[in-house]
Amino acid sequence: MMAKKPELVFLPATLPGHIVSAIELAKLLISRDDRLSITILLIKFPNSPSLNATGITFIELPQIDPPSPNTAQTPEAILSIFLDSHKPLVKDTITQLFLSSSESDSMPTRSRDSKLVGLVIDFFCTTMIDVANELGVPSYLFFTSTAHMLGVMLHLPVLDAQIHTDFEESDTELIIPGFTNPVPRRVLPQPMWTKNQDGYSWYLYHARRFREAKGIIVNTFEEFESHAVRSLTSDGRTPPLYPVGPLIDLEGRILNPDQSQFENIKRWLDDQPTSTVVFLCFGSSGSFSAPQVKEIALGLERSGHRFLWSIREPPRERFTLPGDYTNPEEVLPEGFLDRTAERGLLCGWVPQVAVLAHRAIGGFVSHCGWNSIMESFWFDVPIAGWPLYAEQHLNGFAMVKELGGLVVELKMDFRGWDDDLVIAEEVEKAVRKLMDADCEVRTKVKDISEKSRRALMDGRSSFISLERFIKNLMEEN
């Protein structure tokens, strides 16, 4: 009798910054070992992105209403509560797919030719460890951010016990394993600042459950975050660590199956000299107030450099992402588009990887999201950092302080409060420095770019780490 095919079930958070790397991990596992099969269960928020990937089975779970504003205040709590509410659906779906001995009317059973060998869960889905335990299979955590942020999460229960006040009430810097420098409290994700917020409670909850996982897969590579990775693998308490990155959708088709939207932008970029265009893009959730948009525009204009600017309108409803402006002139300085028509192009949502890969791009003004950092460095494009939310300020701190000045500092402490405005002079200065051919950041990024590509090659660090994960997975089953 033929042995059953080992199958992993992925439970990602269906947010753009999480789902892309999760799908890339699934694709990489299948390509590395054809014994494996993977099913991804999609827990969808309203307005979740549509997805496109071959070789993977996607199953959309029935839609559940997100929690009300009275139930959760912070985005982290909203997401965590929403994901937790799907536990019964997840268990029933997996049971019907793999563990039921009879055919189900609602979905085809896979039990006859597949054997469930584990759940790979997003770090916001740690409540699903309960489902894995109930089903008698191991759970593996997929951490979509940095090894440095993973170090913060694993150390958070210790900090919680040591520090009895809110983190924001003191300027004392934190000593966190994996960091060579003391960590300023204000580079932590903002929900961690105040203990009585539900965002803090959920970060602490997830952090306490990390060590229950059978292993932790991280979208990084040893040569990039070497000290942090060594610290995590040598403490004797962390589950086995598998740095397998960089995980990048190089074809840009997971979230952008229709490439026609890129054609006009590509034609414009094709007409620009090599490495002369600064690209501004702030992630799927990044947008600015009208006064801030004006300051960015003035800074770009004064810099004198060519630019491609993905300009997004702030969301008008809860649980929605920024949209594209129908008339951006409403928020731009009067005459800006006319004055910069020969050297600048405004656009809405763009396939970021395709833009960064273009020879005309010479610099990237970014929010320091982890996927954006990995993509930019892969294509040897230096970054001017402007963190906005989540762990992006910690990412920026790691790039500047821990890893030797890998980004140009534009505004590293921006939080978007009413009195928080990055003025045109700051934008102009950072763009000029970023686009300077002699900027030392360029040399450092070139080195990281080469290391990122080598890490995935046969016999190199991420290749070996993924082999070790597959070997351990199969030995467990």
Secondary structure, 3 states (H helix, E strand, C coil): CCCCEEEEEEECCCCHHHHHHHHHHHHHHHHHCCCCEEEEEECCCCCCCCCCCCCCEEEECCCCCCCCCCCCCCHHHHHHHHHHCCHHHHHHHHHHHHHCCCCCCCCCCCCCCEEEEEEEEECCCHHHHHHHHHHCCCEEEEECCCHHHHHHHHHHHHHHHHCCCCHHHCCCCECCCCCCCCECHHHCCHHHCCCCCHHHHHHHHHHHHHHHCCEEEECCCCCCCHHHHHHHHCCCCCCCEEECCCCCCCCCCCCCCCHHHHHHHHHHHHCCCCCCEEEEECCCCCCCCHHHHHHHHHHHHHHCCEEEEECEECCCCCCCCCEECCCHHHCCCCCHHHHCCCCEEEECCCCHHHHHCCCCEEEEEECCCHHHHHHHHHCCCCEEECCCCCCHHHHHHHHHHHCCCCEEECCCCCCCCCCCCCCHHHHHHHHHHHHCCCCHHHHHHHHHHHHHHHHCCCCCHHHHHHHHHHHHHHHHC
